[in-house]
Amino acid sequence: MKKVLSFLAIAAMVLVACSKTPTPKPNPNPDPEPEPEPEPEYVMPITVDGDFADWAKLDATKVASAKSDAASPWDAVKEIRVYADEAYVFFYLEYDNAQIGDLLAGANGTNDEGEPLGLPIRLNLNTDGEFTTGYANYSLDAYDFIIEGSLAQDGAWKSFDGTLHQRIDGWVALQEGGLCEGAGNGNKYEIALTRDMFNGAALKSDVPMPMGDEFYAGVRFYTPSWGELANMPDGPVTDDNAKGWGHLLKVTTVK
């Protein structure tokens, strides 16, 4: 009897041992970890080359635009458009055909100080979307930054590369050159400027003003001798608006 019990006990242990799941051996050639998907390459929606066909391909609902008011005293610039993505802000300017030839011809030679004559322009930007800081003039639109430079030289369009100024108890020049590019053809001109320059300037300011997803933009345009020709957007002359200035365009960043 004892031999039978011993045999049964041994048999039971064998069954238990056989019922355990065997430990899997490590795979000597495991599958490699999947590589992360590469980020899509950034493609500029507007190529600044004086060919304006790519503006027509944009979603028009995402482009801030204004045409010159028929009752405005300013008629040199007929239309302005502004488009922004997360990397750049793009400007499109369309000039009056009857004037632009003479204006370009006048952008030739030098002034009394020996500086080359051009077609001066100021890009005006309210980057933080509020109206209590900045330059509270021109219809109280509170510009935080301007970029000032020339669109033409020696009687022809040239690339725009202006000087960045910030409103800090007056206009303070922050950087000259390396901020923009531009191209003109016929009576049209386009500009691209990088957004990073505004945020970099804001970090150095006592009043941080990073460029938000919504901001405001416009332009002022001048003769070679700095006579004002346009302030876009513009408006009719009224008792409350003796110079026919308009409000800056509200621009929403496309993501």
C-alpha angles and dihedrals in degrees: 000000000000089000091053092050091048091050092050091050092051091047091052092052090050091051092050092048091049092049095058115104109249116243108253116240116238115261106249090206107040119185110265119250110266112258116242116259110262115247112254113262113255114246119191109238090213123044108206099222107115092262105113099188092105090064089064090055094059121100099264091213089064095052119087109216144164136184123214112272111246089227094051120110089222116081108153093094114049101181142011128193129184126192126177136188128174093280108034146023115218127201127197120193127187117193133203108271093217093057108033096075093056092043092053091047088053091054091082135103124011138295127239090280092054093251118139115259116238143152104278121211136178122207107208121205134182096193102178098048096234129110107210097081130043128047105335097202135090096061091331094282092146103222112210095188140017128192112206128192145109132282097199144034135175091016096303141085116272135183113283115235109160139178119263116228127184126202104243107148086320132350112312120192108230106172137003119208133347093075107092147018130205143179134192135198127176108326096339135085134182132197135191122196129180118244095214092076092066094050091046090052092047092056090058094048131093087229108048110219110174116178107262129207086264121044139148129248142177142146141238117205130197145189118254087267093050098259108153114252104165144006107191127234091036136178144193122291110259137163088266095041108041094169099046095241120164134206123269118264117260107234124196118201116240113224 
